[in-house]
């Protein structure tokens, strides 16, 4: 059921399950969708094509963000997780090298995920979490000292223009296409509401600082997503998790 912030966290994986088959077709119609994910992955500034590095794709969906990480770090080990079994099934149907491993788990549980990572990409994940502060702290503990988290996320609340663009795109394009492809708009109305109620850029930077991250900054995208989608970059200084 939808509430004022969108779907409740417990209902989000099932909604993505329902939309999994048409998800790639829908996002493929978004100009710059894949290029922007790659741009966020590039902003991690991973050295040496990722040789010797271990990366986490938190909330990988159908694998678009995994592909972005692989493109910029083809020699890295990549662990990609998602709470939606059907989205993961779509991801696994695609060709991947042996260095990529998909794990069915929520970011809250991280079942089957252990050790430290040299970088984390979390695309379109944080606004869907019931307790983003706790999960950001958990992600910080998964990073090696000095490693970077890149959060690729919608954030429009600091900009009237970005908010107006988001409303127009959702009700003029995304929600009608969701009905056309799926015969159901639940997931896409959740997308609309979850973005309009999510942190503005300034608030999310502060949330990252409160979670223990340092060297926090953000960069936006090009095209219609300028001021709408951002890469938030943050590093850790601590000793990581046990």
Buried (B, 14 or more C-beta within 10 A) or exposed (E): EBEEBBBEBEBBBBBBBBBBBBBBEBBEEBEBBBEBBBBBBBBBEBEEEBEEBBBBBBBBBBBBBBBBBBEBBEBBBBBBBBBBEBBBBBBBEEEBEEBBBBBBBBBBEBEEBEEBBBBBBBBBBBBBBEEBEEBBBBBBBBBBEEBBBBBBBBBBBBBEEBBEBBBEBBEEBBBEBBEEBBEEBBBBBBBBBBBBEBBBBEEBBEBBEEBBBEEBEBEBBEEBBBBBBBBBBBBBEBEBBE
